[in-house]
Amino acid sequence: MRTRTVGSAIRLALVGVGKIARDQHLPALARSNAFELVAAVNRDGPLTHVSTFTDIGSMLASGIQIDAVSLCTPPACRHELAREAIDSGLHVMLEKPPAATVAEVNDLEQRAQQRGRTLFTTWHSREAAGVAPAREWLSQRSIESVRVTWKEDIRVWHPGQHWILQAGGMGVFDPGINALSILTRILPGKLTVRSATLEFPSNWQSPIAAELAMSHGSARVDASFDFLYAGTPCWDIEVVTAQETLRLSEGGSRLYINETPCLAAADQEYSRLYQRFAELIATGSSDVDSSPLQLVADAFKLGHRQQSAAFHF
C-alpha cells in the first residue's frame, strides 16, 4: 500500500454492496470530501464507476491503492474480512452490528492496535439528531423507567435478505440493536439484561420478535421488538424521569419533552459516521464499542425461547 499524501482524500473500498450500502453508504461517500471511493467488492455484479471484485482477496492482490475499507457484509462473515484487511495494512470501518460475537470484536480491536490501524465499530442510530441532546438532558436527571418500542416489517425494510433470519443473522435484533445502541449512549449508567422472551419462526434460526426486561440502576427498562409489524413503523424510546418525560421517535431523529417537540432534523447519520472515520484515521486512533452487541448476546443467553408459525418472505 502506497503512503497517502497528507491532505489528500482517503482511498476507500466498499465491501458488500447490498441494500444498506446503496441506500446509505454510497450517497454519504458521494457527499464526502474526505474519502475517494476507488474499489468495491460485490458478488452481484460490477459497480459502473469503480473497479469491482468478487472477493476481498482479489481486490487486495490487484495493486489498486487503498487506504481503508468499509465492511457492509452480513455480520457472520465480517470478522474474517476485517482481519484480512487489517493484516493488509488497511483501516477498517464496520457496519452495525460490528461482528457476530463480542469475542470477534475484541480480537479485531487487539489486532488493529498491534498493527497501528484504525478500527471503527459504527452505530449509525447514535448519529441521529436527537441522541446527543437526549444524552445531555438525561445526564442531569434521575431516571425512573424506560420503554422501548421498536417495530417494523422485515418484508418492507429487508426484502429477500434471508441471512437476517439465519444463524448469526440476529433476526429482529438486526434493527433492534439500533435501539440498544441509542440506549447505551443516552443513559448515564450501565444496562443489564434481566430476562428475555424470544420468538423464533419454526423454519428459521433467529428470532422474529423479542421482549427484554433490563435494568439501569434501580430503573426498569422494557423493550419490545417486532419484525412482522404491518402498521406504520415505530422506533420510539421513552424515558421517564422524576420531573419530566423524554421521548425519542423515528429512530432518534425527533426529540420531545413532555410531548412538546424540541428537535427534528433530516437524516445525516452516515455522513457523520464517515466524518468520524476520517477524524479517527487522521489522529491514529480507534473507536470500538461492543456494548449493544453484548446486550443482544445476554438476551440470547437468558432468553426463554418460544416457537411460532413458519415465516416466508
N, C-alpha and C positions, 0 to 999 in steps of 0.2 A: 504494500500500500504506500503510495507516494505521499510525502508530507504535504499537508494542506497549507496553502499560503495564508498567513494571518489576515483576517478581514474578508476572506473570500467565503462564498456560500459553502455550507457543509453538504458534501455529496452523499445523498441518501438513496438507499434501495428499499422498496416496499415489498415485503414478503407476505404473500397471501392477499390476493385482490378479490375479496368477496364483497358482501353487501356493506359491511361497516367501512371497508377501505374505500369503496366507491362513493358511499353516502357522505363520509366524514373526512377520511384521511386525504384523499386526492384533492378535494376542494380546499382543505386547510393548507396543504402544501403549495397549491397554486397561488394562494394569497401570501405565502411566506417569503420574506426576503432573506431569511437565514439559511434556507435549505434549497438545494437543487436536486430534483428527482432525476437520477441517472440510470436506474435499473429497477426491474421488478421481477418477482418470482410468482408465476401464475400457471397452474396446471390446465386452466380452461382456455388458453389461447393468449396471444401476444397483445400488449397494450400498443396503441398506434403511435405513441410519441416517445417511448423509451425502449431500450433493449430489454427483452423479456426472456426469462429462462424457466425451465420446468422444475428446477430444484436449486437449492442454495449452493450446493457443491459446484455445479457447473457455472453458476454466476461468479463465485469466488475464484474459480480457475480461469475465467475468461480474460482477466487482465484489466477489466474496467476498474477505474479508480473510484473507490468507495470509502467513505469515512464512517458511515453509520447505517444501521438498518432499523426499520420499524416493523415489528412482527405482528401481523394481523391474522395469523392462522388460528384454528381451534386450539384451546389451551393444552390438550393432551399431548401435542407434538412440539409445543413451544420450547420446552426445556432443552431438548436436543438441538434444535435450531439455534437457540441463543448461545449455547455452549460453543457450537461451531463458529458462530460469528465472533464471540469474544476471543476465542483462541486464534482467530484470524486477524485480531487487532482492531476490531470494529466496536464502536459504541452501539448500545442496544436500547431501544425503546420497546416496551411490551404493552400490547393491548390488555384490557382487563378481561377476566382475571389473569394475572401475570403468568401463571403456570397451573398445573393440575393439583399440586400439593405445596404446602408451606416448605417442606424439605427441599423441593426443587428451587424455590425462590432463594432460600438460604444458600444453596450451592452456587447459584448464579451470582449472588452478591459477593461471596467469597472469591469466586473466580475473577470477577470484574475488578475487585480490589487488588488481587495479586498481579493482574496484568495491566493495571493503571487505566482501565477503560470505564466509561460512564455507563451505568445501568439505571434505567428509569422505569419503574413499575407505575404505569398510569392508571388513574381512576377518574375517568372523564367527568362523572357527575359531580365531583368535588369542585370542578371549574364552573359549575352553573352559577348564575349571577347572585342568587340569594344565599349561597353557602357561607361565604366569608362574613357577610353581615350577620347571619344567624349565629355563627361561631362567636363573634364578638359580643352579641347581645346576650347569649346564654352564659358567657363567662362571668357575668356579673349577677347571676340569679340562681336561686335554689330550685332544682328540678324535682318535680313531684311525680310525673309519669310521662311516658312517650308512647305514641301509637303510630305504627307504620302501616299504610295500605298501598300495596304495590301490585296492580292488576293490569294485565294486557293479554292480547290474543296472539299466541305463537304463530297462528296461521296468517296473521296480518303482518306482524313485525319480523318474523323469521321464516318466511315461506320456503319449504324444501330443505331447511337446514337440519337434517336428521341427526347430525352429530351432537346437537344440544341435548337430545334425549338418550343418547347412547352412553355407555360407561365413560366417565371422565368429562362428560359434557356439562354436568351440573344442573341440567334441567331448568326449573323455574329460578334457580339461583343465578343463572346467567344474567337475566335482567335484575333479579332481586339483590344481587351483590352491589348494584348501584346504590340502593337504599342503605345497605350496610356501610358502603364507603362514605356516604354522607354522614351517617350517624357517628362513625368513628372520627370524623373531622369536626363536627359541630359540638359534640358532647365533651365536656371538660375531663371526665373520668373514664375509667375502663368499663367496657361492656362485657358481660359474662352470660353465656347461654345456660339457662337452667333446664329447659326441656324443649322438645320439638315434636311435631307430628308431620310426617312426610307422606304424601300421596303419590304412589307410583302406578302408572298405567300398566296393565298386565303384560304388554308387549314391549315395554321399554325399561331401561336400566337407571334412569334418572327421574327425579320427581317432577310432577306437573303442577303441584301445589304444595304449600307448606305453611305451618303456623309455628312461630317461635315465641317462647317466653324467655326474656332476658332480664338482667338487672343492671342498673347503673347506680352504684352505691345503694341507697335504700329505695330508689325509684324503680318501679316496674316498667319494663319496655316490652311491648307486644308488637309483633309483626305478622302481617297476613300477606302471603304471596299467592297469586293465581295466574297461571299461564294459559287458561282457557276462558278468560273473561271476554264475553261478547259485547259488552257495553263500551261506553267511552273510556279509554284508558285512564287509570287513576294511579298517579305516582305522588303520593302525599306523605308527609311526616308532620305529626302534630306533637308539640312539646308543651306540656302544662307546667307552669312554674307557680311559685307561691302567690304571685300577683297577677300575672298575665299569661296568655297562651300564644305561642308562636306556631305558625303553620308554613311549611314549605310545600308548594304544589307544582305540578307539571315538571317533576324531576329536579326541583330546586331553582327553577327559573323565576318563580314568583314567591314573594315573601309577604306574609300577613301577620299582624299583631292584633289579637282580639278581633279577627276577621276584617280589620281595616287594611286595605292594600298599602304596602310600604315600598315595594320594589317589583318591577317586571322588566325583563331585558331579553333581547334576542340571543340565540344560541351562539356562543363563541368558544365553546368548550375545547374543541380540538385545536383551534388557533392558539389558545392559551397553553395547551399541552406542548405543542411544538416550540413555542416561545420558551417554555420552561426547559425543554430538552436542549435547546441551543445554549441557554444560560449554564446548564449543568456541564455541557461539553467545554464551554469557554473557561469555566472555573476548575475543571478537572475533578468534579465531584459526582456523586450518585444520589438518587432519591429512591429508596426501597422501603416499601411498607406492605406487609402481608397481613395486617390485622383484619381486613374484611374477609380475606380468604380463610383465616383461622376461625372466624365465626361460622363460616359455612362448614368447615371441617368438624367443628364441635357439634353443629346441628346434625350432621350425618352420624356422628358417633353416639350422640344422646337420643337421636330421634326414634320415635315409635313409627314403624312402617305400616302404612295401610295400602291395600291394593284396590285399584279402581278399574273400570272397564277399559278395554283396549282403545288406544287413540291412533287415528290415521290422519296424516297430513292431507 
